[in-house]
């Protein structure tokens, strides 16, 4: 099983220290939660893991090799997929076309086959669509396969974005605020979906503000504040950690 590891990662933007000497590991099955107050550096971690940002210090190891400095598409091809806090679907494409785009990273036929529409390329395209439909079915949006993505309700767009990521057959899936904007019923269903994704053998790193979702699905939780890891452990340990409570609620005034 794949293992993704941050090793003493520091990220600076000019004089701003966004992440400081951060280390933790995703792998071995299950769901890891990454939590912290707004501005704690959580999305920066995602951007480092996916090659959008490069760490100023430290390293990122995936399957035993450094991926630091690799382009995002290279990291995606290696098996790290993500969703975004703000939905980034191809809005003019249908749901199935969105999933097919992700699945094409596993295609074996090159540009020549696509241009000349060779028989083998046509067969592969059929296979890609089948795999895309499997991902849509897994996330319960298969009946909207031919609907334009922008026409879907918000909750379905969230599910479609996850389906698109799954269509690439990732080894690790990074979910950035997947429950944002969802009602309690939708969040409850999402929790079941995240568990099912983990059961596929996909390691999940979850950034989420909804603590009910985090505590309900995460096997292990890392809490950061101002880019620094302040706690790590299971849900019970995190809920009762004084540093975590202080980071979220503030330190009480001394009377």
C-alpha positions as CSV (number, residue, x, y, z in Angstrom):
1,X,0.0,0.0,0.0
2,X,1.2,3.5,-0.9
3,X,2.6,5.8,1.8
4,X,2.8,9.5,1.6
5,X,5.0,11.3,4.0
6,X,5.8,14.9,4.9
7,X,9.2,15.2,6.4
8,X,10.0,18.4,8.3
9,X,8.3,20.5,5.7
10,X,8.6,24.3,5.9
11,X,6.9,26.7,3.5
12,X,7.7,30.4,3.4
13,X,6.1,33.1,1.3
14,X,8.5,36.0,1.5
15,X,8.6,36.8,5.2
16,X,5.4,34.8,6.0
17,X,6.0,31.3,7.5
18,X,3.0,29.3,6.3
19,X,4.1,25.8,7.5
20,X,6.9,25.2,10.0
21,X,8.8,21.9,10.3
22,X,5.7,19.8,9.7
23,X,5.9,16.0,9.6
24,X,3.2,13.3,9.4
25,X,2.4,10.2,7.4
26,X,-0.6,9.0,5.3
27,X,-0.7,5.3,4.5
28,X,-1.5,1.9,5.7
29,X,-5.2,2.2,5.2
30,X,-7.8,4.4,6.8
31,X,-8.6,8.1,6.9
32,X,-6.3,10.8,8.3
33,X,-7.8,14.1,9.3
34,X,-6.0,17.4,9.1
35,X,-7.7,20.0,11.2
36,X,-7.0,23.5,12.5
37,X,-8.4,27.0,12.7
38,X,-8.8,29.2,9.6
39,X,-5.3,30.2,8.3
40,X,-3.6,27.2,10.0
41,X,-2.0,26.1,6.8
42,X,-4.1,23.1,5.8
43,X,-4.7,24.0,2.2
44,X,-1.0,24.9,1.9
45,X,-0.2,21.3,2.9
46,X,-2.5,20.1,0.1
47,X,-0.8,22.4,-2.4
48,X,2.7,21.1,-1.3
49,X,1.5,17.5,-1.6
50,X,0.2,18.0,-5.1
51,X,3.0,20.1,-6.4
52,X,1.3,23.5,-6.6
53,X,3.7,24.8,-4.0
54,X,7.3,23.7,-3.3
55,X,8.5,23.4,0.2
56,X,11.2,25.8,1.3
57,X,12.7,23.0,3.5
58,X,12.0,19.4,4.1
59,X,10.8,16.7,1.7
60,X,7.7,14.9,0.5
61,X,8.1,11.1,0.0
62,X,5.6,8.9,-1.9
63,X,6.1,5.2,-2.4
64,X,9.7,5.6,-1.1
65,X,10.7,8.4,-3.5
66,X,10.8,12.1,-3.3
67,X,8.1,14.0,-5.2
68,X,9.2,17.4,-4.1
69,X,9.3,19.8,-7.0
70,X,7.4,17.4,-9.4
71,X,4.8,19.0,-11.6
72,X,1.1,18.5,-10.5
73,X,0.3,16.3,-13.5
74,X,3.2,14.1,-12.6
75,X,2.1,13.7,-9.0
76,X,-1.5,13.0,-10.3
77,X,-0.2,10.3,-12.6
78,X,1.7,8.7,-9.7
79,X,-1.6,8.3,-7.9
80,X,-2.4,11.4,-5.7
81,X,-5.7,13.0,-6.5
82,X,-7.5,15.8,-4.8
83,X,-10.7,17.8,-4.6
84,X,-10.9,21.5,-3.9
85,X,-12.4,23.7,-1.3
86,X,-14.1,25.7,-4.1
87,X,-15.5,23.2,-6.6
88,X,-13.4,23.1,-9.8
89,X,-15.4,21.0,-12.2
90,X,-15.3,21.5,-16.0
91,X,-18.6,23.3,-15.9
92,X,-19.4,23.1,-19.6
93,X,-18.8,19.3,-19.7
94,X,-21.2,16.6,-18.7
95,X,-20.7,14.6,-15.5
96,X,-19.4,11.6,-17.3
97,X,-17.0,13.7,-19.4
98,X,-15.6,15.2,-16.2
99,X,-14.9,11.7,-14.9
100,X,-13.4,10.6,-18.2
101,X,-10.9,13.5,-18.2
102,X,-9.5,12.2,-14.9
103,X,-9.5,8.6,-16.2
104,X,-7.5,9.6,-19.3
105,X,-4.4,9.7,-17.0
106,X,-4.4,5.9,-17.1
107,X,-4.8,5.8,-20.9
108,X,-2.1,3.9,-22.9
109,X,-2.8,5.2,-26.4
110,X,-1.0,8.4,-27.3
111,X,-1.7,11.4,-29.4
112,X,-1.4,9.6,-32.7
113,X,-4.1,7.1,-31.8
114,X,-6.4,10.0,-30.7
115,X,-5.8,11.9,-34.0
116,X,-6.4,8.9,-36.3
117,X,-9.0,7.2,-34.2
118,X,-7.4,3.8,-34.4
119,X,-9.4,0.7,-33.5
120,X,-7.4,0.2,-30.3
121,X,-7.9,3.8,-29.3
122,X,-11.7,3.5,-29.8
123,X,-11.7,0.4,-27.6
124,X,-9.8,2.2,-25.0
125,X,-12.2,5.2,-25.1
126,X,-15.1,2.8,-24.5
127,X,-13.2,1.3,-21.5
128,X,-12.5,4.8,-20.1
129,X,-16.2,5.7,-20.3
130,X,-17.0,2.5,-18.5
131,X,-14.6,3.3,-15.7
132,X,-15.9,6.8,-15.5
133,X,-19.5,5.5,-15.1
134,X,-18.3,3.1,-12.4
135,X,-17.0,6.2,-10.5
136,X,-20.2,8.1,-11.0
137,X,-22.2,5.0,-9.8
138,X,-20.0,4.7,-6.7
139,X,-20.8,8.3,-5.7
140,X,-24.5,7.9,-6.6
141,X,-24.5,10.4,-9.5
142,X,-24.7,8.0,-12.4
143,X,-28.2,9.1,-13.5
144,X,-26.8,12.6,-14.1
145,X,-24.1,11.3,-16.4
146,X,-25.3,13.2,-19.4
147,X,-26.2,16.4,-17.5
148,X,-23.9,19.4,-17.8
149,X,-21.9,19.8,-14.6
150,X,-22.9,23.4,-14.0
151,X,-26.6,22.4,-14.1
152,X,-26.3,20.1,-11.1
153,X,-27.2,21.2,-7.6
154,X,-24.4,22.1,-5.2
155,X,-24.4,18.8,-3.3
156,X,-24.3,16.7,-6.5
157,X,-21.4,18.8,-7.8
158,X,-19.5,18.0,-4.6
159,X,-20.2,14.3,-5.2
160,X,-19.2,14.6,-8.9
161,X,-15.9,16.2,-8.0
162,X,-15.1,13.2,-5.7
163,X,-16.2,10.8,-8.4
164,X,-13.9,12.5,-10.9
165,X,-11.0,12.0,-8.5
166,X,-11.9,8.4,-7.9
167,X,-12.1,7.7,-11.7
168,X,-8.3,8.2,-11.8
169,X,-7.8,5.2,-9.5
170,X,-5.7,7.1,-7.0
171,X,-3.6,5.5,-4.3
172,X,-4.1,8.6,-2.1
173,X,-7.1,11.0,-2.2
174,X,-7.0,14.4,-0.7
175,X,-10.4,15.8,0.2
176,X,-10.4,19.6,0.9
177,X,-13.6,20.6,2.8
178,X,-15.9,18.1,1.1
179,X,-18.8,18.8,3.5
180,X,-18.7,22.6,3.0
181,X,-22.1,23.9,2.2
182,X,-23.8,20.5,2.7
183,X,-26.8,20.1,4.9
184,X,-26.7,17.5,7.8
185,X,-28.3,14.8,5.7
186,X,-25.8,15.3,2.9
187,X,-22.9,15.3,5.4
188,X,-24.1,12.1,6.9
189,X,-24.1,10.4,3.5
190,X,-20.7,11.9,2.8
191,X,-19.3,10.2,5.9
192,X,-20.5,6.9,4.6
193,X,-18.9,7.6,1.2
194,X,-15.5,8.5,2.7
195,X,-15.6,5.2,4.7
196,X,-16.4,3.3,1.5
197,X,-13.6,5.0,-0.4
198,X,-11.2,3.9,2.3
199,X,-12.5,0.4,2.0
200,X,-11.4,0.4,-1.6
201,X,-7.8,0.6,-0.4
202,X,-7.5,4.3,-1.1
203,X,-5.8,6.3,1.7
204,X,-7.6,9.5,2.4
205,X,-6.4,12.8,3.8
206,X,-9.4,14.9,4.9
207,X,-9.4,18.6,5.6
208,X,-12.7,19.5,7.1
209,X,-14.2,22.1,9.5
210,X,-17.3,19.9,10.4
211,X,-16.0,18.2,13.5
212,X,-18.8,15.7,13.4
213,X,-17.5,14.5,10.0
214,X,-13.9,14.5,11.2
215,X,-14.6,12.6,14.4
216,X,-16.9,10.2,12.7
217,X,-14.6,9.0,9.9
218,X,-11.0,9.7,10.8
219,X,-8.8,6.9,12.2
220,X,-6.0,9.4,13.0
221,X,-6.0,13.2,13.2
222,X,-3.3,15.9,12.9
223,X,-4.0,19.3,14.2
224,X,-2.1,22.4,13.1
225,X,-2.1,26.0,14.2
226,X,-0.2,28.7,12.4
227,X,1.5,26.1,10.3
228,X,2.8,24.2,13.4
229,X,1.6,20.7,14.4
230,X,0.2,21.0,17.9
231,X,-1.3,17.6,18.3
232,X,-1.6,14.2,16.7
233,X,-3.6,11.1,17.7
234,X,-7.0,9.5,17.6
235,X,-10.3,11.3,18.0
236,X,-10.5,10.9,21.7
237,X,-6.9,12.2,22.2
238,X,-7.6,15.2,19.9
239,X,-10.9,16.1,21.5
240,X,-9.3,16.2,25.0
241,X,-6.0,17.9,24.0
242,X,-5.6,21.3,25.8
243,X,-3.6,22.8,22.9
244,X,-6.4,21.8,20.4
245,X,-9.1,23.3,22.6
246,X,-7.1,26.5,23.0
247,X,-6.5,26.8,19.3
248,X,-10.2,26.5,18.5
249,X,-11.7,28.3,21.5
250,X,-9.0,30.6,22.6
251,X,-7.3,30.8,26.0
252,X,-9.7,31.8,28.8
253,X,-9.0,35.2,30.5
254,X,-7.3,34.9,33.9
255,X,-9.7,36.2,36.5
